[in-house]
Amino acid sequence: MPMTLRKCWLACLVLLVPTAAGAAEISGVPKIRDADLVQIGATRIRLGGIDTPSTDQLCLNTKGERWTCGVAARDELVKFSGGRKWTCQTRAIDRRGRTVARCQVDGQDIQKWLVSNGWALAYLRISKDYEADEKMAREAKAGMWQGAFIAPWDWRVRNKKTAVLGAVKPPDNARAILLASASGPVAPSPDCTIKGNVNTSGECIYHRPTSRWYAKIKMKIAKGTRWFCSVEEAEAAGCRETRR
């Protein structure tokens, strides 16, 4: 590689991957959108090194009953944060333009708190910093670990072969219950009312409650329908908005 080209390539790498020493600091009281997605000022921040259930995600409790673990994770973070100021160290920018960061409140690592309380999983493909905290939460049957659930990264692309996790052996019908609830006739939470379906051409289409066809779409897993909590989530799943 010619020296000039090599220098240019190395310079680009430095720009794309911020170092810990040069990472930008963002601080302020956040608006909490999801348990791992917040906004401070105009900056959208994705908590790095972990993955939390989306607000449409459902889990099973110790009795095998469905509960809105995604909403619970977000609400528990809101209570923990208590309107206090966060300090976040930027790590990178993801493909959706969000700032990936590690955040603290009063000196306490927020990602560590989420994982150790069972509201998030350590995202081991990216970082092993929270692996021990996840093990502790599993042994304590905290948060999602109290019953059965699907890993957040699997929930977003779930199908009939998706693995079910739990502190103990999940019920034999856990997968069927969780998959059916995701596409059942009733929205999993008041925050998740966007309907997604597949048209005759095989395209995934999403419909907001104001859509002309919204009321006519019947939510049944056999028809490939599913609920979304935001336009961003629907588009991330490869869906486009209906033209009517």
N, C-alpha and C positions, 0 to 999 in steps of 0.2 A: 504494500500500500504506500503510495507517495507520501512524503512527510507532511506536506500541506494538507492533504485530504485526511490523513490520520489525526492531525491536530484539530481539524474541524469536527471530526467524528467524536473525539474525546470531549471537546467543548460542549457538544450537544448532549452527551451523557450527563455531564455535570448539571446542565439546565433541567433535564428531565427528572433526575433523581436527587431531591434535596437531602443534604446531610443533616445529621442530628444537630451539629453545631450551628448550621446556618438556617435551620428550620424557622419558619415564621411563626410567631405566637399570636393567637387570636383569643381575646377574652371578652366576657360579657355574660349577661343572663340569657340563656338559650330559650328558643321556642322548641319544644320537643315534639317532633312529628311522629317518630317511631322510636323504639327502644335503642336503635343504633343510628338514627338519623335526626339531627337537630339543626337549628339555624341560629346563628349569632350575627345580628345585623343583616347584611345581604349575603353572607357566606353560608352555604349549605355544607354541613360537616357530617361525614360518615365515620363512625367510630371504628378505628382500625384494629385488626387482630382478632375480631370476634364476629359472630353472626347471631342476630336475634330474630325471634318469630315476627313476621309481618302482622299488621293488625287484623288481617283476615284469617290468621292461622288459628286452628282449634287443636286442643290436646285432650287427653283422657285423664281423669283423676283416679284416685285409688279405688273408686267404685265402678270404673269403666264408663263414667259419664263424661260427655263433652263439655269443655269450658273454653272460654275465649282467652287462651294463654297469650296471644299476641297483644290484645288490648291490655291484659293484666301487666305484661312486661313494660309496656309504655307507661301505664298509670303508676306502677311502682317506682319507675325512674323519676317521674314527675314529683312523687312524694319525697323520694330520697333527695332530689335536687333542691326542693323547697324554695324555689325562686332565688337561689344563691348564684353568685358569679362563678363561671367556669373559666379555666385557663386551658387552652388547647395548643399542642405543638404539632404543626403541620408535618406530615410525612410524604404526601404525594397528592396528585390530582387523578381521580379515577376517570374511566372512559365516559362517564355521564356528567363530567364537569364538577363533581363534588370534591371537596377537600377531605382527604383521609387524614385523620389526626388521632393523637392520644390525648385524652382530656382528664382534668382533675377538678375537684371541687374541695376547697379547704385542705388541699394537699392529699386527698384520697383519690386513687386511680379509679375512674368511673367504670372502665372496662372490667377491671378486676372485681369490682362490686357486683356488676351484672352477672358475670360468670359464676362467682362464688355463691350467689344467691339463686342460681338456677334459672336466670332470665336470659341467658345467652350461652352459646357454645364457643369454645376456643376454635378459631379458624386456623387449624394446624397447617394448612397449605401455605399460609402467609407467615404465621408466627406461632411459636410454642410457649410464649410468655405466660399464657393463662391455662396451660395444660393441667398443672397441679390444682388450680382453682376449680376446674371442671370436675376433676376426680373427687374433690371434697364435696362439691354440690351433689354429685351422683350418690355418694355414700350417705349423705344427709337427707336424700330424697327431697331436695329443695326445689321450689319453683316447678319447672316442667318435669323434673325428675321424679315427682311424686307419683306419676302414673306412666302413660305412654305418649309418645309424640314422634313427629317426623322432623329430622334435622332441617333447620330453616333453608339451607341451600338446596335440599331435596324437595321441600314443600313447593318451591317456585316452579319445579318441573316434574311434579309428582305424577305417578302412574301406578298401575296395579302391581308393579314389581318394587315399588319404593320401600326401603327398609324402615322399620319402626323401632324406635329406641325407648329405653326406660331403665330405671334403677334395678328393676326385677324383670322377669320374663313377661313381656306384654301379653294380653289376652289374645287368643287365636284369631278373634274377629276384629282386632284393633285396626288393621289396615283398612278393612272394608268400612268400618264406622267412620274413620277419619277421612277417607276419600269421598264417601257419600256426603258427609257434612259440608265438605268444601263446595259442593255443587248442588246442595239441596234447595228446596223451594224457598227457604227463608234465609236472608242474608246473615252471615255469621256474626256481624256486629253492625250497629248503626253507622259506623264509619266505612263500611264496605258494601256499597250499593250499586257499583258499576257492574253490569252484566257482560260476560264474554261468551261468544258462541262461535261455531265454525260454519261458514256458509257452504253452498253447494260446490264452490270452487276450491274448498279446502282452506280458505283464508280465515284467520282468527279476527273477529270483529268485536269491538267493545261498544256498549251502549250506555250512555248516561241516563239518569232517570227522566230527563227531558226529551229523550229520543222518541221519535214517532213509533218505533217498534218495541220499545222497552217492555210495555205491559204484555205483549204477545209472546215474548220469549219465555219458555218454560224451562226452569233450571233443573235439569236431570243429568246425572253423571254419564248415563248411557249416550246422551246426545253431545257430549264433549263440552258442556257449559261449565263456567266457573265464575266466581265472584272476584272482583278486584276492589282495592281500597282507594286507588288513585289512578289518574290517567297515566302517570309516570310508570306505575307498576304494570298496567295493561300493555303499554308500548314496550316495556322491557321484556315482556313475555312474547313479543312478536305480533301483537294485535294492532290493528288500525281502527280509527273511529268510523262508525257507520256514516254513510253519506246522506242519511235522512234522519 
